[in-house]
Amino acid sequence: MTLRSFETPQEDRWFEDYRPGEVYEFPPILVSEDDIVAFARQFDPQPYHADPLAAGDYPFGGVIASGWHTGSLMMRFLVEHVLATVSALPSPGVDELRWLTPLCAGDRLRMRLRILSARPSESKPDRGVVHFFVEMLNQDDQPVMTVKPIGVFKRRMAG
């Protein structure tokens, strides 16, 4: 079953609220050409990302978002919907990052998140580690990006 939001609000969400097997989907955002070009000019100035005229000479016929732009949009979804404001700690990273389909101007991008596992930390009993599987999907349900982020969260009650 796919849920639209967590039962517990972000300001009261702890490690124990991340239950393996749960799947969440969040409302889409529209990605504009201006957004793609602005991001690319600052962070990934390759012509098929940053120059609408030059991008026409590449196989996609127009600008496509940098994969790092897609990753940044995923982070926005995580911050706005998933990460607990009271208990989230710095992440040790992500695994298996894949860019599968170009993100194009006018696409509506949404995030589907599955909680793969959640286990208390063995070395730090006041926190737990959560493994997620994230799919960034376009309006045609095509996966644009997949990744397995790792989250660390304080526990409500250690031990």
Beta strands, then each sheet from edge to edge (+ up, - down):
strand 1: 2-3
strand 2: 23-25
strand 3: 29-30
strand 4: 88-99
strand 5: 108-120
strand 6: 127-137
strand 7: 143-154
sheet 1: 1+ 2+ 5- 3+
sheet 2: 1+ 2+ 5- 6+ 7- 4+
end
